[in-house]
Amino acid sequence: MAKANPLQFIQQVRSEVAKVVWPNRREVTLTTVMVFIMAALAAVFFFAVDFLIRTGLTTLLGFFG
């Protein structure tokens, strides 16, 4: 494969960047809010699972300890 000279490379990059569809402000805001909501839900889920496992093991070890 032949190397493109730097000028051709820059022209190709500009051509590809022109094809990018950038999100508008509403889409970015909505996506950001959804990410924060999903992160909060994951945090609550893992806290609950950790709490249940810790409580179960503490209770189980209390019987044999």
C-alpha positions in Angstrom: 0.0 0.0 0.0 1.4 3.3 -1.0 1.9 6.1 1.5 -0.2 9.2 1.0 1.6 12.5 1.3 0.8 14.7 4.3 -1.4 17.0 2.2 -3.5 14.1 0.9 -3.8 12.7 4.4 -5.1 16.1 5.8 -7.6 16.3 3.0 -8.9 12.8 3.7 -9.2 13.5 7.4 -11.2 16.7 6.7 -13.4 14.8 4.3 -14.1 12.1 6.9 -14.7 14.6 9.7 -17.2 16.4 7.5 -19.3 13.2 7.4 -19.6 13.1 11.2 -23.1 13.8 12.5 -22.6 15.7 15.8 -25.3 15.5 18.5 -27.2 18.6 19.4 -27.4 20.1 22.9 -30.6 18.3 23.8 -29.2 14.9 22.8 -26.0 15.5 24.8 -28.0 16.6 27.9 -30.4 13.6 27.7 -27.6 11.1 27.2 -25.6 12.7 30.2 -28.7 12.5 32.4 -29.3 8.8 31.4 -25.6 8.0 32.2 -26.0 9.5 35.7 -29.2 7.6 36.3 -27.7 4.3 35.2 -24.6 4.9 37.4 -26.8 5.6 40.4 -28.9 2.5 39.8 -25.8 0.4 39.5 -24.4 1.9 42.7 -27.7 1.1 44.6 -27.8 -2.4 43.1 -24.2 -3.2 44.1 -24.6 -1.7 47.5 -27.7 -3.9 48.1 -26.0 -7.0 46.9 -22.9 -6.3 49.1 -25.1 -5.6 52.1 -27.1 -8.8 51.6 -23.9 -10.9 51.2 -22.3 -9.3 54.2 -25.3 -9.7 56.4 -25.8 -13.3 55.3 -22.1 -14.2 56.0 -22.1 -12.4 59.3 -25.2 -14.3 60.4 -23.9 -17.6 59.2 -20.5 -17.1 60.8 -22.3 -16.0 64.0 -23.9 -19.4 64.3 -20.6 -21.2 64.0 -18.4 -18.7 65.8 
